[in-house]
Amino acid sequence: TLRDHPSLTTLRATDSLLTPGGLQGLGLLLRHCSWVRKLDLSLCPAVQPPAAAMLAELLHPDLGLALQHLVLDGCPLKVSGG
């Protein structure tokens, strides 16, 4: 498991590798892997505003996580409306 690899400091799951449920699971997992410094989810269609907000919470210093970089390039983060 990821917990067995504390030297792994960057995770990359780009394009269509994750579903919305997978993102929720990833968020929970990262709360227990305090050594991960960078998460790259570029071009992941499941990263929409609610998921991005959940992931952004992982950057809060009170959590004591090492996560410093959250890459969301090309994710559908714009809220469309009329």
N, C-alpha and C positions, 0 to 999 in steps of 0.2 A: 504494500500500500504506500501511499504518498508519505504517510507518517514515518515509514522506515527509511526515508531518503532525505534527511535534513540538509544535504548538500545541494539539493535541487532548489534553486532560488527563483527560477523563471518558469512560468507555465504558459503555454501557447496553445490555444484551441480556436483556430480561426475558421472562417467560412461557415459551413453548416454542421460543425462537429457537435454542437450542443443544442438541445431542445430547451424550452423554458423550464421544464422540470429539472433538467440537467444543470441549468444555471443555479437553481435553488440549492441543489445538492452540492455544487461547487462552492457556493457561498458558505454553507455549513462546514464543509471540509476545510476551507481556508481559515476558519475561526480556530481550528485545531492545529494548523500548520503555520506557526508564527514566524517561520524563517523564510517564507515565500516573499520575495521583494517585488516581483513584476508579474502582472497578469495581462496577457495579450489576447483579446477577443476580437480582433479586427475582422470586419466583414461578417460577423456572426448575426444572422437575421433574428435570432431569439433575443438579442440585447435591444430591447425596446425601453422606453422611459421607465417603467416600473422596475425592470430587472437592473437597469443602470443605477437607479437610486439605491437598490438593495446592495449592489456591489460597491457603490461609492461609500456606503457606511463602513466598509472594511478598511477604509483609509483613515478613519477617525483615530486620533492618538490614544484615546481612552481605552481602546481595545488591546493595546500593547502588541499589535502585529507589526511585522517588518514591511508590509505591503506599502510601497511608495509610488508605484507606477501602475496605472490602470489604462490600458490602450484600447480604445473603442473606435478606432478609425473605420469609417465606412459602415458603422452600425446604424440601423434605422431609428435614430433618436429624436427626430423632429416630430412634433405633434401636429398632425394635419387637422385643419378645421376650416370652417367657413366664415 
